[in-house]
Each structure stands twice: as structure tokens, then as C-alpha cells.
Amino acid sequence: MIAAKRLTVETVNFNDRAEVEAFFDQIIASGMVRVRAEMAELRVRRLMDSEGRMTPGELPPDMREDSGLDFGG
């Protein structure tokens, strides 16, 4: 069943299996939109390559081993 309206926790009929599946499909689809947007942002910032692998970067100066700083713990 493809839902004609946007289902929410308040509107979904949890006794109707098809409606629950449509609700979950909507949740997964909206989540994937967010994941793709985040991945695109990581690619723009050159933190992820085109294959989805994180690219190595340099540590900030205060996190480098030779900085002489520690986290105080």
C-alpha cells in the first residue's frame, strides 16, 4: 500500500499491517534523504571520497602529538 498522505505516529493505524509498512517506508525514505545530504556535504568538504570512504586529514594543532598539551585527565 502506498500512502497518499504523510503518515505520522498520531495518524498511522497500527492495526493495519500495510499502513504500518507504508509508515516505515516513509521513515526510511526521509532518513535516506538526510544521509545522502550529509554525505554530499562531506564530499564538498573533501572529508569523504566518491566511494564513500573517509579521507585522512591532519589533526588540529592542539591535538598533534608534539603540541605539548593534554586533555587534563
C-alpha positions, 0 to 999 in steps of 0.5 A, a space after each residue: 500500500 502506498 500512502 497518499 498522505 504523510 503518515 505520522 505516529 498520531 495518524 498511522 493505524 497500527 492495526 493495519 499491517 500495510 499502513 504500518 509498512 507504508 509508515 516505515 517506508 516513509 521513515 526510511 525514505 526521509 532518513 535516506 534523504 538526510 544521509 545522502 545530504 550529509 554525505 554530499 556535504 562531506 564530499 564538498 568538504 573533501 572529508 569523504 571520497 566518491 566511494 564513500 570512504 573517509 579521507 585522512 586529514 591532519 589533526 588540529 594543532 592542539 591535538 598533534 602529538 608534539 603540541 605539548 598539551 593534554 586533555 587534563 585527565 
